[in-house]
Amino acid sequence: MYISPRLTEECAEEYAELLRTAAAEGHDETLAAELVKTGRLKSHEPRKTKTGMTMVKVPITAHETLSEGEFNRFYMRGLCLRAKAEGTARVVVYRAKHVGNPRSESEVMIGTELEVDQLLNDLRVHIGTDTALGLPPGPNSGLSIRLP
């Protein structure tokens, strides 16, 4: 499980339960609504600049980006497990969410078939970071996987 550095220390301790509850009783927007509550996200974060480090405001959409991204990663892991159980060796990348200005690297991935075992391992190893296979290709990409 990925614990975002944007979460406050208190929220980081309860994050697993917030995620579990949202998955059982709601969806990514349920988690986002919990994260936006006062005291759950830091107001500022460090950012490296040409001259060193500075503190900048955490984006106003940070709660949505985190919840959508984590729900998608767990969904992809679950779909890979289902595919394995059904004897399906590959999954297909598709656009699961409309994006106003899609990145070219995301567009290129649509329709790509990925090995289930390789993707599942990649998602497990690269928790909360960019994966070796590039899926998901960064926050707000709108890409996910489906069965063929």
Rosetta blueprint (number, residue, H / E / L):
1 M L
2 Y L
3 I L
4 S L
5 P L
6 R L
7 L E
8 T L
9 E H
10 E H
11 C H
12 A H
13 E H
14 E H
15 Y H
16 A H
17 E H
18 L H
19 L H
20 R H
21 T H
22 A H
23 A H
24 A H
25 E H
26 G L
27 H L
28 D H
29 E H
30 T H
31 L H
32 A H
33 A H
34 E H
35 L H
36 V L
37 K L
38 T L
39 G L
40 R L
41 L E
42 K L
43 S L
44 H E
45 E E
46 P E
47 R E
48 K E
49 T E
50 K L
51 T L
52 G E
53 M E
54 T E
55 M E
56 V E
57 K E
58 V L
59 P L
60 I L
61 T L
62 A H
63 H H
64 E H
65 T H
66 L H
67 S H
68 E H
69 G H
70 E H
71 F H
72 N H
73 R H
74 F H
75 Y H
76 M H
77 R H
78 G H
79 L H
80 C H
81 L H
82 R H
83 A H
84 K H
85 A H
86 E L
87 G L
88 T L
89 A L
90 R E
91 V E
92 V E
93 V E
94 Y E
95 R E
96 A L
97 K L
98 H L
99 V L
100 G L
101 N L
102 P L
103 R L
104 S H
105 E H
106 S H
107 E H
108 V H
109 M H
110 I L
111 G L
112 T L
113 E E
114 L E
115 E E
116 V H
117 D H
118 Q H
119 L H
120 L H
121 N H
122 D H
123 L H
124 R H
125 V H
126 H L
127 I L
128 G L
129 T L
130 D L
131 T L
132 A L
133 L L
134 G L
135 L L
136 P L
137 P L
138 G L
139 P L
140 N L
141 S L
142 G L
143 L E
144 S E
145 I E
146 R E
147 L L
148 P L
